[in-house]
Amino acid sequence: MDSKCALIITIGDEILSGRTIDINASLISSELSKIGISTIKHISLPDNISEISKTIKTFLNQRIVLIITGGLGPTGDDKTLEAVSSAINMGMILDNNLYKKVKRRMKGRDDNIVKKQATIIDGSTLLKNSYGIAPGVYIKKCKTDIFLMPGVPSEVNYILKKYVINMLKKGKTNLPFQLRLFGITESEIVTIINAEMGENITNKLAFLPSYGYVNIILYKDKFSKKEMLHYGNKLKKIFRFYIVNNKNRSIEKNIADLLIRKKLTVACAESCTGGLLLKKLTDTSGASKYLSGGIIAYSNNSKIEILNIKKDIIKKSGSVSEIVAEKMATNVKNLFKTDIGISITGIAGPSGGSKSKKVGLVYAAIHYKKSIKTYKYIFTGNREIIREMTANYILFELYRRIKYE
């Protein structure tokens, strides 16, 4: 497969109405960019056979990757397969092997529903879905590589990384150089590169921001091998204090490696993130070697009774304050007898803000090597964004402290 660009189509009335946030398009674009495939367009369409089919026909027989998510279920509003079948003029058949598997998974359901779920486009390749019932689908139509995936993000993530990316990588020669940064905005990065390397270089780079991360990508169709090495090394030097790595490893994985190597232990006290920090720290296998435990002290009462923060402190400064963050970090460290204590307290919204403390205000602290450092953030966005940014930012501060101190 030698396609260099992609079109992503997300299907669903719920996306167009705003009831569901389309996170699949962002995920897919991010993964494609890592293997040198740029996304030229995101399109959202309703559950309408005519609309889906007409759009697909517009892009057929072009040398692109066409990725479609959503509408692969067994209900009446799942119309993607029928629409694709019509657009590419390939018939649909009942797959007997898939029918048997679906029948076991959907035991007791109406047989017509089971048969619809087991009906596929004749000549397509099925991509196993270990997280759900509907498989992914691959079809080669002339020059176009077509991938169909369910709309559930966990299923998209699995099929995308397990099959789609690996299939697209085969034979590719334009894999990019990538630098993964954190704690610096895209606009700040561009300003620095313009000053250090010139605008002619900035215009050739791709920037992919996500929840505090920014990936800088150099594509081989824009740089020679010598230039790639030269500019890549220069970028590493300029942004050395913001680098997570030049691959796609998460902050969590880097932290896990450092904590294990240095034989350090961690405990967490969270409020507004509600356990998200703990989740991220336990996403890496072997977390029991460095994570002793944590407390979700959401209410003032839990901060007072479990974390032993004096009532007067909360009354005077408020639960979202620098001193409360410090006390939370210190006390959770002492409670679990760990080397490091981390805390988060803030207002994730949409309610809870005031004139003096608006939604998005977060205080976090890290107690490490007998030193407490407190961090104040003011994030914008919805509740999910604020919580995700908070957890990512304090993890990056933890990463920098254990790496450089």
N, C-alpha and C positions, 0 to 999 in steps of 0.2 A: 504494500500500500504506500503510495507516494504522494498522497494529498497533503497540501501545505496549509489549507485553511478549512474552517468548519462553520457550519450553520447549526444552531441549536434551536429546536422547537419544543416548547412545553405546552402540553395539552391540558385543558381543564377550565370549566366555567368558574370554579372556585378561585383560580388564580386571577382571572380577569375581574372578578367581583371584589378581590382584595381579601377574601376570607382566608386564603392560604398564601403565605409568602413563598415566592419562587426562589428557593435556595439551590435547586438542582443546577440551574444554568450557571450560577457562579462557581459551583464545585466543578462542573464539567470543563468550563473555560480554564479554570486554574490548572487542572490536571493536563489538559491538552497543551497548554503553553509550555509545560515542563518538557515536552517532547518536540517542541518546535512547531506546533500547529496553532495558528492564531485563529481566534473566533471572529468572523466578519459580521455576524448578526445574531441577536437573540430575538425570537419571535414567540409570542404567546397566542394560542388559538383556542376557541371554544370547542366543546364536544360536538362538533358538527362535521359530518363526513365530507360535505361539499367544500367547506372552508379548508379543511386539512388536505384533502386531495388536490385542490387547486394550488395551494401553496407549495406542496411537494413537487408538482409538475413544473413549477417555475424554475426549480433548481436542479432538476434531473439532467443527467448526462454532462454535468460539469464536474471537473476534477476537484471535488470537495468531499468532506466528511459531513454527512447529514445525521445528526443525533436527535432523536425524538423521545421525549419522556411523557408518561402518563397515558391513561386510556387503554390499558392492556388487561383490565379486569374482566369479570364475567357478567357485569350488570348492563342494563340497557344504555347507560350513558358512556360506556366504554366502547369507543368507535374507531380507535386508532388503526387497528389491524385492517379493518374493512376499508378505511380510507386509503391506507398505504397500498393495499391490494389493488384498489381501483386506479390509483395514480400510476403505478408501475406496470399495470396490466399483467399481474401474476395472480392465479387463482388461489383459493383457500381450501384446505383439506383438514379432516380430523386426524390428528396424530394419535395412533392407538397406544403407543408407549406412554405418551404424555397423558392420555385419557386415564390410563390405569393409575398413574401417580396422583393425578388430580383427584380422582374418585376416592382414593385412600385419604388424601388430605382434606377433602370436602365431604366426608362421610355424612350421609343423611340429607344432603342438599338435592334439590331438583336436578334431574339428569340433564335437562336442557341447559342449565347453568354450567354444569360440569363440562358438557360438550363444547360450550362456547369458550370456556377457559382452555380447552385442549385443542382448539382449532388454530391452525397456523397457516402462514403463507407458504404455498407449495414451492420448494426449492430454497427455502431459507435455512439458515443455521441457527440452532437454538443455543443460548448461553445460559448455563445453569444458574439458578437463583437460590442460594442457600438461605436467604433471609425471607423469602416469600414464595408464593405459588406460581405467579406468572413469570416465565423465563424471559431473558433478554433475547433479542433477535438480531441476526446479521444478514444483510442482503447486499449483494454486489449487482448493481444495475448499470451496465456500460461503464462509465468512468466514475460513478458515484458510489461511495461506501455508505451504506445506510445501517444505522444501529437504532433499535427500538428498546427502550427500557421502561419498567413500571415507574410510577410517579413517587413512590415512597422513598424519601431520601436515603435511608439505610440500605435499601435494595439497589438504588442507583449507585451509591458509593461502592458497594460490593462488586456489582457487575462491571462497572467502569474500571475499577482498579484490577480486578481479577482477569478480565477478558479484553475489554475495549482498548485500553492503553497498550497492553502487550501486543495485541493484533496490529495496532497502528504503528508501533515502534519497529516492527520487523522490516528490515531493509531501508530504514530511514537514515539519511546521511546529514540531515540538517539539525541534529540535536543541539540545543542551545547551551551556552554557559549561563549559569544562574547564581545569583548572590542573594541570600535570604537575610533580610535585616529586620530589626525590631526596635521600637522606641523612637523612631524618627518618621516624620510624615513624608508623603510623596513630594509635596511642594518644597519642603526643606531639602530633600535629596536632589531635586532638579536644580535648585538654586546653587547648591554646593558644586554639583557637576558642571554647571555652566561656568562657574568661577574658576574651577580647577582644570577643566578639560575642554570647555567650549561648547556652544550650542549645537554645533554640527554633530557632536557625539551624542548629546542628549536626544536629538531628533531620531537617532537610529536605535535608541534603547526602548524596551518595553517595560512598563511598571505595572505590577499587579498587587494592589493593596488589599488587605483583609484582616480586620480585627487587630490592628496594631502592627501586623507584619507588612513588609513591602518587599516583593521579589523584583530584583533588577535582572532583566533577561537580555542577553546578547545573542541574536540569531546568526547562524552561519551563512545565511544568504545575504547578510549585510556587512559581515566582517570576514577577512581572511583568517587563516589559522594563526598567523603571526600577530595580527591585530587583536584577535580574541584573547590571546595570552597577554599581550601588552596592556590592553585596556582592563582586562579582568584583574590583573595584579594591581593596577593603579586603583581600581575601585575598592579592592580589598584593603589597601593601605589607607585610603581616604576614610572608609567607613568601618575601620577595624573594631571600634568600640560598640558598634551596633550589630555586628555580624552574629547570626545564630550559626549558620554554616553556608557552604556553597552547594549544598544538596537540598533535600526536602525534609530534613529531620526536624522534628518539633522541638520547642524549648523544653518540653517535659522529658523527652528522651535524653537531651543533653544534660539536663539537671540530674536525671537518674544516674547517668554514667559518672558525673562528678561526685555525687553524694556517695555512691558505692565505692568509688576509688578512694575518696577521702575518709570513708567510714563515718559519715555524719548522719544524724537522725533528725527528723522534722516532725513538728506537730502544728496543727492549724486551728484557728478560731475564726469562724466566718459568720457574718450576719447577712448582708444584702445578697451575696452570691449563693447562699443556701446550700452549700456543699459542692459547688462547681469546682472550686480549687482542689478539694479532696479528690473529686472525680478525675481531674486532669493528672494529679499526682499518682493515681492508681491505675491509669490507663496503660502504663508501662509495666510489662511483666517483671516480677522481682521487686515490686514496690514495698513488700514487707521488710526488705533489708534496710530501708531508710525512713519509711513513714510509720511512726509509732501510733498515731491516731489523730482525732480532731473533734471539735465541738461546733455545732451549728447553734450559736447563741443569737437567735433571731430577736427575741424580746428583751426588753430591759431587765426583766426579772431573771432571765437565764444568765445574763451577763453578771448580775449581782450575785446570784446564788451559786452558779457553777464556776464562773471565772473569778469570783471574789473581788469584783470591782465595787468600790464603795458607792453607796447610793448617792451620797453628796456630790461625787465627781460627775455622775451622769446628770444629776439635777442641775448642777452649775454649768457644765459644758455641753451637755447633750450627748446622746449615744453616738451621734456622728460627729466625732471630734478627734483631734490629734492625740489628746491625752488618753481617751478611751481606746484608741487603736494601739497605743503604746502598752497600756495595761493589759489589753487582750493578748498581745504577742508575748509579753513577759510571763503572764500568768499561765498561759497554755503551755509554754515551754517548761515552766516549773512543775505544772501538773503532770505532764507526761515524762518529765526528766529527760528532755531531748537537748541536742546541741543547738537547734534552731527553732524559734517560735515565729509563726507568721499570722497576721491578723488582717481582717477586712471588715470595715463598717461603712455603710453608705446609704444612699437613697436611689434605688433603681427605678422607681416610678411605676406607673404614671402618676400615682398619688404620693403624698408624704412630704412633698417639698414645701418650702416657706420662702419668704422674702430674703431671709439671711442665709438659708441653706436650700438651694434649688435642687431639683431632680438632676441626677448625674454627678452630684458631689460625693466623692469617696475618699476616705482615709484608710491607708494600709500601713502596716509596720512589719519590720523584720528585726528580731532580736538574735544576733549572732556575734560570737566572740566578745561577749560582755558589752556589746554596743547595740543600741536601738536606733534604727533609722526609720523615719516616718515619711510617707509619701502622700501628697494631696493631688487628687485628680478631679477634673471636671469634664465628664464625658457627655456627649450628646447622642441622641438616638432613642430607640424604644428600649423597653426593659431587657430584652434579650441581648441587644448590642451592649448596653451598659454593663451587664453582668459578665459577658464574654470578654470585653475589653479590660475590665477590672482584673479578672483572673489572669489574663495573658500578661498584663503589665506588671503585676506583682511577681509573677513567675520569672519575668525577664530580670527584674531587680534582684531576685534571689539568685538567678544564674550568674549575674555580674558579680555579686558579692562573694559567692563561693568560688568563683573562678579567679578573681583578681585580688581578693583580700587575703 
